[in-house]
Amino acid sequence: MSDSLKCNAQETAACCCVDVGTVMDNTDCTASYQNVFTNRGEAELMLKMLTEKARATESEPCLIESRLTDVADGVELSIDFTFSCQAETMIFQLGLR
């Protein structure tokens, strides 16, 4: 088999496709976001926008933990979104691109 056709143990030889179960094992259901904004209003607006996106993605209630912290450059927004499954986490993250 040539080097360009080699697949690892988790891939099939026919198409070098990865088994979804090896990538999505439901152990990583949290997406995190962190950014510094010039003022609290901008940070709260981003929090609202991201919360709406998470709510549109969730099948069961997403746990959203947010923190607004005053820093030298403005206001730091940190958010953790914990979804009920890893697929929703990935859908949410891809939707932000």
All heavy atoms as an XYZ file, in Angstrom:
732
protein
N       0.851     -1.175      0.000
C       0.000      0.000      0.000
C       0.891      1.231      0.000
O       1.835      1.321      0.753
C      -0.881     -0.061      1.258
C      -1.949      0.977      1.302
S      -2.827      0.866      2.887
C      -4.426      0.516      2.309
N       0.606      2.188     -0.847
C       1.430      3.388     -0.913
C       1.167      4.265      0.296
O       0.141      4.158      0.949
C       1.141      4.162     -2.202
O      -0.121      4.786     -2.113
N       2.114      5.187      0.586
C       1.974      6.072      1.738
C       0.716      6.927      1.658
O       0.105      7.232      2.659
C       3.201      6.979      1.864
C       4.415      6.204      2.353
O       4.218      5.156      2.985
O       5.540      6.664      2.103
N       0.300      7.340      0.479
C      -0.861      8.213      0.361
C      -2.165      7.482      0.643
O      -3.183      8.107      0.872
C      -0.908      8.844     -1.033
O      -1.072      7.831     -2.015
N      -2.163      6.152      0.639
C      -3.387      5.388      0.883
C      -3.433      4.776      2.272
O      -4.396      4.110      2.608
C      -3.548      4.289     -0.165
C      -3.726      4.773     -1.608
C      -3.819      3.581     -2.545
C      -4.964      5.642     -1.738
N      -2.407      4.963      3.085
C      -2.390      4.386      4.415
C      -3.401      5.084      5.314
O      -3.576      6.293      5.249
C      -1.002      4.501      5.044
C      -0.002      3.549      4.453
C       1.305      3.625      5.195
C       2.297      2.652      4.565
N       3.600      2.752      5.206
N      -4.074      4.301      6.124
C      -5.049      4.830      7.070
C      -4.687      4.315      8.449
O      -4.135      3.233      8.583
C      -6.460      4.372      6.710
S      -7.019      4.929      5.096
N      -5.018      5.089      9.480
C      -4.721      4.585     10.820
C      -5.784      3.585     11.231
O      -6.753      3.350     10.511
C      -4.565      5.727     11.828
C      -5.867      6.437     12.137
O      -6.934      5.848     12.130
N      -5.771      7.731     12.421
N      -5.651      3.005     12.400
C      -6.531      1.928     12.856
C      -7.979      2.370     12.992
O      -8.883      1.547     12.929
C      -6.029      1.382     14.178
N      -8.229      3.650     13.171
C      -9.593      4.138     13.350
C     -10.256      4.521     12.026
O     -11.366      5.000     12.011
C      -9.601      5.344     14.308
C      -9.025      5.052     15.675
C      -9.788      3.958     16.400
O     -10.992      3.841     16.298
N      -9.071      3.131     17.139
N      -9.571      4.336     10.920
C     -10.105      4.712      9.618
C     -10.374      3.466      8.789
O      -9.774      2.424      9.005
C      -9.111      5.605      8.873
C      -8.825      6.912      9.577
C      -7.722      7.697      8.905
O      -6.904      7.089      8.188
O      -7.660      8.915      9.100
N     -11.280      3.548      7.844
C     -11.512      2.437      6.944
C     -10.592      2.576      5.747
O     -10.314      3.680      5.292
C     -12.984      2.419      6.466
O     -13.233      3.602      5.735
C     -13.949      2.297      7.620
N     -10.135      1.471      5.222
C      -9.203      1.497      4.098
C      -9.871      2.005      2.829
O      -9.221      2.542      1.948
C      -8.631      0.108      3.872
N     -11.178      1.849      2.704
C     -11.880      2.237      1.478
C     -11.843      3.740      1.235
O     -11.666      4.184      0.121
C     -13.328      1.753      1.532
N     -12.024      4.543      2.285
C     -12.108      5.990      2.036
C     -11.331      6.818      3.048
O     -11.389      8.029      2.993
C     -13.572      6.429      2.045
S     -14.343      6.290      3.672
N     -10.632      6.184      3.958
C      -9.912      6.881      5.017
C     -10.859      7.777      5.822
O     -10.523      8.882      6.201
C      -8.738      7.681      4.469
S      -7.415      6.621      3.848
N     -12.067      7.304      6.044
C     -13.059      8.009      6.852
C     -12.874      7.616      8.311
O     -12.594      6.473      8.614
C     -14.473      7.642      6.420
S     -14.823      8.075      4.708
N     -13.046      8.557      9.194
C     -12.894      8.288     10.619
C     -14.257      7.911     11.187
O     -15.271      8.527     10.882
C     -12.337      9.534     11.352
C     -12.267      9.289     12.838
C     -10.978      9.892     10.801
N     -14.281      6.890     12.017
C     -15.502      6.490     12.709
C     -15.921      7.607     13.648
O     -15.147      8.048     14.486
C     -15.243      5.197     13.488
C     -16.444      4.748     14.290
O     -17.581      5.107     13.932
O     -16.229      4.031     15.279
N     -17.154      8.086     13.528
C     -17.634      9.208     14.333
C     -17.522      8.897     15.821
O     -17.231      9.780     16.624
C     -19.094      9.554     13.952
C     -19.670     10.594     14.897
C     -19.157     10.044     12.523
N     -17.703      7.667     16.213
C     -17.603      7.286     17.626
C     -16.230      7.514     18.225
O     -16.099      7.688     19.429
N     -15.187      7.537     17.410
C     -13.850      7.788     17.940
C     -13.587      9.270     18.090
O     -12.706      9.675     18.828
C     -12.753      7.167     17.049
O     -12.801      7.782     15.769
C     -12.920      5.678     16.926
N     -14.342     10.112     17.379
C     -14.163     11.556     17.452
C     -15.109     12.154     18.483
O     -14.749     13.012     19.267
C     -14.407     12.210     16.073
C     -14.327     13.721     16.166
C     -13.415     11.686     15.056
N     -16.347     11.685     18.487
C     -17.372     12.222     19.379
C     -17.762     11.157     20.398
O     -18.623     10.332     20.147
C     -18.596     12.658     18.569
C     -18.295     13.800     17.644
S     -19.674     14.278     16.599
C     -21.016     14.379     17.729
N     -17.111     11.183     21.547
C     -17.390     10.190     22.578
C     -18.186     10.774     23.738
O     -18.320     10.170     24.779
C     -16.098      9.554     23.075
C     -15.134     10.581     23.637
O     -15.490     11.778     23.715
O     -14.016     10.191     24.013
N     -18.717     11.981     23.548
C     -19.567     12.674     24.524
C     -18.840     13.050     25.807
O     -19.469     13.245     26.842
C     -20.824     11.855     24.833
C     -22.070     12.615     24.490
O     -22.034     13.569     23.723
N     -23.188     12.206     25.042
N     -17.527     13.166     25.743
C     -16.777     13.575     26.928
C     -16.525     15.081     26.958
O     -16.237     15.625     28.003
C     -15.418     12.849     27.020
O     -14.666     13.134     25.846
C     -15.614     11.357     27.171
N     -16.646     15.748     25.812
C     -16.382     17.190     25.748
C     -17.651     17.910     25.315
O     -17.898     18.103     24.130
C     -15.242     17.471     24.773
C     -14.829     18.933     24.785
O     -15.284     19.686     25.666
O     -14.045     19.331     23.900
N     -18.460     18.296     26.284
C     -19.745     18.934     25.998
C     -19.732     20.425     26.321
O     -20.779     21.068     26.325
C     -20.862     18.240     26.774
S     -21.088     16.524     26.274
N     -18.559     20.980     26.609
C     -18.466     22.386     26.987
C     -17.699     23.188     25.943
O     -16.616     22.795     25.521
C     -17.783     22.541     28.367
O     -18.546     21.832     29.338
C     -17.686     24.001     28.777
N     -18.301     24.295     25.536
C     -17.638     25.261     24.653
C     -17.379     26.511     25.488
O     -18.259     26.955     26.225
C     -18.528     25.586     23.459
N     -16.195     27.054     25.386
C     -15.832     28.241     26.170
C     -15.547     29.415     25.255
O     -15.080     29.244     24.130
C     -14.609     27.956     27.034
O     -14.899     26.933     27.959
N     -15.839     30.601     25.769
C     -15.599     31.839     25.034
C     -15.000     32.845     26.008
O     -15.425     32.927     27.162
C     -16.922     32.392     24.477
C     -16.790     33.751     23.838
C     -16.440     33.885     22.504
C     -17.005     34.911     24.578
C     -16.311     35.139     21.914
C     -16.874     36.169     23.998
C     -16.527     36.268     22.672
O     -16.393     37.507     22.105
N     -14.019     33.619     25.527
C     -13.410     34.653     26.362
C     -12.927     35.780     25.459
O     -12.292     35.538     24.419
C     -12.236     34.082     27.154
C     -11.632     35.054     28.113
C     -10.537     34.398     28.960
O     -10.043     33.325     28.650
N     -10.163     35.049     30.020
N     -13.242     37.019     25.845
C     -12.802     38.176     25.069
C     -12.871     39.414     25.957
O     -13.657     39.470     26.900
C     -13.680     38.360     23.832
C     -13.060     39.290     22.812
O     -11.850     39.459     22.759
N     -13.895     39.897     21.994
N     -12.042     40.417     25.637
C     -12.062     41.686     26.361
C     -12.743     42.719     25.468
O     -12.394     42.865     24.294
C     -10.636     42.139     26.743
C     -10.668     43.518     27.382
C      -9.987     41.127     27.686
N     -13.710     43.429     26.028
C     -14.457     44.464     25.324
C     -14.120     45.823     25.934
O     -13.727     45.907     27.093
C     -15.961     44.198     25.419
C     -16.370     42.938     24.715
C     -16.324     41.713     25.363
C     -16.780     42.969     23.394
C     -16.679     40.545     24.718
C     -17.141     41.805     22.731
C     -17.090     40.601     23.387
N     -14.325     46.872     25.174
C     -13.981     48.206     25.669
C     -14.932     48.679     26.769
O     -14.551     49.505     27.594
C     -13.975     49.245     24.530
O     -15.238     49.224     23.877
C     -12.872     48.958     23.531
N     -16.170     48.141     26.781
C     -17.104     48.535     27.838
C     -18.081     47.404     28.156
O     -18.187     46.434     27.408
C     -17.861     49.819     27.467
C     -18.678     49.680     26.205
O     -19.558     48.825     26.120
N     -18.394     50.514     25.208
N     -18.780     47.540     29.258
C     -19.701     46.509     29.745
C     -20.865     46.293     28.779
O     -21.335     45.173     28.589
C     -20.216     46.888     31.138
C     -21.022     45.802     31.807
C     -21.237     46.096     33.271
N     -20.021     45.968     34.054
C     -19.605     44.836     34.625
N     -20.305     43.750     34.498
N     -18.495     44.815     35.324
N     -21.337     47.357     28.137
C     -22.445     47.234     27.192
C     -22.124     46.310     26.027
O     -22.953     45.488     25.630
N     -20.918     46.446     25.467
C     -20.495     45.571     24.370
C     -20.399     44.123     24.838
O     -20.799     43.208     24.119
C     -19.148     46.025     23.822
C     -19.195     47.315     23.046
C     -17.823     47.749     22.554
O     -16.828     47.033     22.793
O     -17.738     48.828     21.945
N     -19.866     43.919     26.032
C     -19.736     42.564     26.579
C     -21.112     41.938     26.803
O     -21.336     40.771     26.471
C     -18.940     42.591     27.881
N     -22.045     42.709     27.339
C     -23.391     42.191     27.591
C     -24.123     41.895     26.289
O     -24.884     40.928     26.204
C     -24.177     43.179     28.450
C     -23.681     43.226     29.880
C     -24.327     44.307     30.732
O     -25.029     45.183     30.175
O     -24.124     44.271     31.959
N     -23.885     42.693     25.256
C     -24.489     42.445     23.954
C     -23.979     41.123     23.368
O     -24.758     40.330     22.822
C     -24.192     43.607     23.001
C     -24.868     43.560     21.635
C     -26.384     43.573     21.765
C     -24.411     44.745     20.797
N     -22.674     40.865     23.493
C     -22.103     39.603     23.009
C     -22.658     38.431     23.812
O     -22.987     37.382     23.245
C     -20.577     39.631     23.091
C     -19.933     38.335     22.617
S     -20.323     37.900     20.910
C     -19.188     38.959     20.041
N     -22.764     38.593     25.125
C     -23.339     37.545     25.972
C     -24.756     37.214     25.511
O     -25.113     36.045     25.379
C     -23.337     37.971     27.437
C     -24.044     37.041     28.422
C     -23.444     35.648     28.409
C     -24.007     37.641     29.822
N     -25.539     38.219     25.220
C     -26.918     38.015     24.759
C     -26.934     37.275     23.425
O     -27.695     36.315     23.235
C     -27.632     39.360     24.624
C     -29.066     39.238     24.187
C     -29.740     40.609     24.093
C     -31.196     40.425     23.743
N     -31.589     41.005     22.530
N     -26.089     37.687     22.481
C     -26.038     37.058     21.171
C     -25.636     35.585     21.263
O     -26.257     34.702     20.668
C     -25.075     37.793     20.250
C     -25.065     37.244     18.826
S     -23.653     37.788     17.857
C     -22.373     36.774     18.543
N     -24.587     35.305     22.052
C     -24.113     33.928     22.190
C     -25.128     33.066     22.936
O     -25.302     31.886     22.615
C     -22.754     33.905     22.885
C     -21.598     34.504     22.079
C     -20.333     34.544     22.908
C     -21.383     33.737     20.785
N     -25.816     33.641     23.911
C     -26.849     32.906     24.635
C     -27.982     32.518     23.686
O     -28.469     31.381     23.719
C     -27.385     33.747     25.808
O     -26.308     33.989     26.728
C     -28.516     33.042     26.541
N     -28.383     33.431     22.816
C     -29.432     33.132     21.842
C     -29.004     32.018     20.893
O     -29.792     31.134     20.566
C     -29.798     34.392     21.053
C     -30.567     35.407     21.876
C     -30.761     36.748     21.166
O     -30.272     36.924     20.027
O     -31.400     37.633     21.779
N     -27.748     32.031     20.461
C     -27.235     30.967     19.586
C     -27.223     29.624     20.309
O     -27.563     28.601     19.733
C     -25.834     31.300     19.077
C     -25.816     32.364     18.001
C     -24.409     32.533     17.451
C     -24.366     33.500     16.306
N     -24.977     32.999     15.092
N     -26.838     29.629     21.579
C     -26.824     28.386     22.355
C     -28.245     27.853     22.525
O     -28.490     26.648     22.380
C     -26.177     28.609     23.716
N     -29.176     28.727     22.812
C     -30.576     28.315     22.991
C     -31.158     27.765     21.692
O     -31.974     26.843     21.712
C     -31.424     29.476     23.508
C     -31.031     29.962     24.894
C     -31.317     28.946     25.963
N     -30.892     29.424     27.268
C     -30.217     28.695     28.138
N     -29.895     27.455     27.865
N     -29.878     29.193     29.307
N     -30.713     28.292     20.558
C     -31.187     27.795     19.272
C     -30.595     26.423     18.943
O     -31.169     25.675     18.152
C     -30.839     28.789     18.166
N     -29.479     26.085     19.555
C     -28.792     24.820     19.290
C     -29.225     23.708     20.237
O     -29.293     22.555     19.852
C     -27.259     25.019     19.418
O     -26.852     26.053     18.524
C     -26.507     23.753     19.087
N     -29.556     24.045     21.462
C     -29.815     23.050     22.501
C     -31.056     22.206     22.219
O     -32.043     22.684     21.690
C     -29.976     23.736     23.861
C     -31.217     24.596     23.950
C     -31.314     25.422     25.207
O     -30.378     25.432     26.032
O     -32.353     26.101     25.368
N     -30.970     20.922     22.613
C     -32.148     20.056     22.607
C     -32.674     19.927     24.037
O     -33.857     19.751     24.253
C     -31.816     18.675     22.044
O     -30.856     18.031     22.863
N     -31.766     20.010     24.982
C     -32.077     20.084     26.402
C     -31.398     21.349     26.914
O     -30.455     21.829     26.304
C     -31.548     18.856     27.138
C     -32.223     17.569     26.718
C     -31.697     16.357     27.465
O     -31.151     16.518     28.577
O     -31.812     15.259     26.925
N     -31.866     21.903     28.040
C     -31.294     23.179     28.498
C     -29.761     23.145     28.612
O     -29.176     22.264     29.230
C     -31.935     23.389     29.866
C     -33.231     22.656     29.774
C     -32.937     21.437     28.917
N     -29.136     24.113     27.978
C     -27.688     24.310     28.026
C     -27.358     25.094     29.290
O     -28.005     26.100     29.588
C     -27.256     25.089     26.785
S     -25.529     25.582     26.752
N     -26.374     24.635     30.044
C     -25.921     25.361     31.224
C     -24.967     26.457     30.761
O     -23.951     26.172     30.131
C     -25.210     24.422     32.203
C     -24.574     25.071     33.426
C     -25.629     25.744     34.292
C     -23.788     24.054     34.219
N     -25.326     27.714     31.038
C     -24.513     28.848     30.617
C     -23.996     29.562     31.859
O     -24.779     30.059     32.665
C     -25.327     29.814     29.738
C     -25.844     29.076     28.502
C     -24.479     31.025     29.346
C     -26.812     29.881     27.654
N     -22.680     29.562     32.015
C     -22.042     30.232     33.149
C     -21.191     31.364     32.590
O     -20.250     31.121     31.843
C     -21.184     29.249     33.934
C     -21.992     28.106     34.533
C     -21.108     27.069     35.210
O     -20.183     26.545     34.535
O     -21.349     26.799     36.396
N     -21.550     32.596     32.952
C     -20.820     33.751     32.425
C     -20.242     34.592     33.557
O     -20.765     34.599     34.665
C     -21.745     34.609     31.560
O     -22.799     35.132     32.335
N     -19.145     35.283     33.224
C     -18.481     36.168     34.165
C     -18.065     37.434     33.430
O     -17.481     37.362     32.355
C     -17.240     35.491     34.755
C     -17.562     34.264     35.589
C     -16.368     33.355     35.824
N     -15.724     32.797     34.643
C     -16.230     31.829     33.870
N     -17.415     31.328     34.123
N     -15.578     31.367     32.836
N     -18.393     38.568     34.006
C     -17.925     39.858     33.510
C     -16.943     40.397     34.539
O     -17.290     40.542     35.712
C     -19.086     40.831     33.331
C     -20.079     40.500     32.224
C     -21.330     41.345     32.353
C     -19.429     40.710     30.864
N     -15.714     40.662     34.109
C     -14.665     41.101     35.015
C     -14.042     42.390     34.492
O     -13.640     42.459     33.324
C     -13.564     40.016     35.121
O     -14.169     38.755     35.429
C     -12.549     40.371     36.180
N     -13.964     43.400     35.342
C     -13.284     44.638     34.951
C     -11.785     44.373     34.885
O     -11.196     43.820     35.809
C     -13.576     45.746     35.970
C     -15.033     46.199     35.927
O     -15.616     46.237     34.825
O     -15.590     46.507     36.995
N     -11.176     44.744     33.751
C      -9.733     44.607     33.557
C      -9.195     45.947     33.075
O      -9.961     46.862     32.780
C      -9.409     43.475     32.537
C      -9.806     42.122     33.086
C     -10.074     43.730     31.203
N      -7.891     46.058     32.973
C      -7.257     47.330     32.603
C      -7.735     47.850     31.253
O      -7.914     49.053     31.069
C      -5.742     47.165     32.595
N      -7.970     46.940     30.299
C      -8.350     47.341     28.944
C      -9.860     47.497     28.754
O     -10.309     47.864     27.683
C      -7.842     46.322     27.926
C      -6.325     46.221     27.919
O      -5.672     47.116     28.473
O      -5.809     45.242     27.365
N     -10.660     47.162     29.768
C     -12.115     47.230     29.624
C     -12.815     46.192     30.480
O     -12.578     46.091     31.672
N     -13.635     45.371     29.833
C     -14.404     44.343     30.539
C     -14.168     43.003     29.854
O     -14.356     42.870     28.642
C     -15.914     44.676     30.534
C     -16.715     43.571     31.199
C     -16.170     45.996     31.231
N     -13.744     42.014     30.634
C     -13.521     40.677     30.097
C     -14.784     39.849     30.282
O     -15.340     39.777     31.374
C     -12.358     39.996     30.807
C     -12.075     38.603     30.283
C     -10.902     37.964     30.993
O     -11.112     37.426     32.097
O      -9.789     38.020     30.446
N     -15.218     39.233     29.188
C     -16.363     38.327     29.215
C     -15.852     36.905     29.076
O     -15.128     36.595     28.127
C     -17.328     38.658     28.064
C     -18.483     37.687     27.837
C     -19.400     37.619     29.057
C     -19.261     38.091     26.581
N     -16.203     36.052     30.025
C     -15.863     34.634     29.971
C     -17.163     33.853     30.095
O     -17.970     34.130     30.992
C     -14.932     34.238     31.117
O     -13.734     34.969     31.058
N     -17.380     32.906     29.187
C     -18.601     32.111     29.200
C     -18.253     30.648     28.958
O     -17.421     30.331     28.106
C     -19.586     32.534     28.089
C     -19.690     34.038     27.945
C     -20.965     31.930     28.337
C     -20.448     34.472     26.703
N     -18.912     29.765     29.702
C     -18.862     28.329     29.451
C     -20.271     27.877     29.105
O     -21.220     28.155     29.842
C     -18.362     27.561     30.680
C     -16.896     27.813     30.961
O     -16.123     27.975     30.006
O     -16.525     27.853     32.148
N     -20.406     27.204     27.962
C     -21.673     26.649     27.508
C     -21.562     25.135     27.618
O     -20.765     24.530     26.908
C     -21.939     27.012     26.042
C     -22.005     28.492     25.778
C     -20.862     29.197     25.434
C     -23.203     29.170     25.858
C     -20.912     30.561     25.166
C     -23.268     30.536     25.601
C     -22.122     31.228     25.258
N     -22.340     24.516     28.496
C     -22.307     23.067     28.646
C     -23.592     22.488     28.069
O     -24.680     22.689     28.621
C     -22.123     22.658     30.114
O     -20.931     23.283     30.621
C     -21.997     21.146     30.247
N     -23.451     21.790     26.953
C     -24.573     21.197     26.247
C     -24.805     19.767     26.734
O     -23.950     19.175     27.388
C     -24.317     21.209     24.738
C     -24.333     22.587     24.142
C     -23.173     23.347     24.063
C     -25.510     23.136     23.665
C     -23.186     24.619     23.513
C     -25.536     24.415     23.120
C     -24.372     25.152     23.045
N     -25.952     19.205     26.361
C     -26.290     17.850     26.798
C     -25.518     16.788     26.032
O     -25.410     15.651     26.485
C     -27.798     17.594     26.664
O     -28.191     17.703     25.303
N     -24.967     17.143     24.866
C     -24.168     16.179     24.105
C     -23.094     16.906     23.299
O     -23.201     18.100     23.021
C     -25.045     15.323     23.194
S     -25.833     16.227     21.870
N     -22.083     16.161     22.929
C     -20.944     16.738     22.220
C     -21.330     17.222     20.825
O     -20.782     18.200     20.337
C     -19.811     15.720     22.132
C     -18.515     16.289     21.614
C     -17.374     15.307     21.697
O     -17.555     14.154     22.074
N     -16.183     15.752     21.346
N     -22.299     16.582     20.188
C     -22.722     17.011     18.851
C     -23.247     18.444     18.902
O     -22.937     19.260     18.031
C     -23.778     16.061     18.299
N     -24.045     18.780     19.916
C     -24.553     20.140     20.043
C     -23.429     21.134     20.289
O     -23.453     22.248     19.762
C     -25.574     20.218     21.176
C     -26.865     19.511     20.857
C     -27.874     19.542     21.977
O     -27.574     20.020     23.090
O     -28.994     19.078     21.730
N     -22.442     20.723     21.064
C     -21.282     21.579     21.306
C     -20.582     21.908     19.993
O     -20.262     23.067     19.717
C     -20.295     20.899     22.280
O     -20.993     20.519     23.455
C     -19.142     21.809     22.634
N     -20.380     20.895     19.165
C     -19.711     21.093     17.880
C     -20.563     21.946     16.943
O     -20.048     22.820     16.247
C     -19.384     19.745     17.244
C     -18.320     18.978     18.004
S     -17.989     17.365     17.287
C     -17.141     17.841     15.790
N     -21.880     21.722     16.909
C     -22.771     22.520     16.074
C     -22.709     23.985     16.492
O     -22.637     24.893     15.661
C     -24.217     21.967     16.144
C     -24.280     20.617     15.456
C     -25.214     22.953     15.534
C     -25.564     19.846     15.743
N     -22.734     24.235     17.801
C     -22.644     25.592     18.322
C     -21.325     26.246     17.906
O     -21.297     27.364     17.407
C     -22.771     25.561     19.848
C     -22.575     26.897     20.505
C     -23.553     27.876     20.433
C     -21.415     27.179     21.218
C     -23.380     29.117     21.050
C     -21.234     28.398     21.835
C     -22.221     29.373     21.753
N     -20.208     25.535     18.091
C     -18.903     26.081     17.738
C     -18.784     26.362     16.249
O     -18.262     27.391     15.843
C     -17.795     25.138     18.202
C     -17.665     25.074     19.706
C     -16.739     23.975     20.174
O     -16.717     22.877     19.607
N     -15.977     24.256     21.215
N     -19.279     25.456     15.424
C     -19.223     25.657     13.982
C     -20.102     26.814     13.545
O     -19.771     27.531     12.593
C     -19.619     24.378     13.242
C     -18.617     23.228     13.344
C     -19.206     21.952     12.755
C     -17.307     23.590     12.655
N     -21.201     27.026     14.249
C     -22.091     28.138     13.932
C     -21.490     29.491     14.226
O     -21.971     30.512     13.727
N     -20.437     29.536     15.021
C     -19.786     30.805     15.354
C     -18.717     31.190     14.338
O     -18.211     32.300     14.375
C     -19.155     30.722     16.747
C     -20.129     30.501     17.904
C     -19.369     30.416     19.219
C     -21.179     31.589     17.944
N     -18.394     30.304     13.444
C     -17.336     30.592     12.450
C     -17.855     31.432     11.324
O     -18.947     31.494     10.955
C     -16.762     29.294     11.906
C     -16.002     28.577     12.978
C     -15.394     27.345     12.457
N     -14.660     26.722     13.563
C     -13.745     25.833     13.412
N     -13.441     25.393     12.233
N     -13.132     25.329     14.435
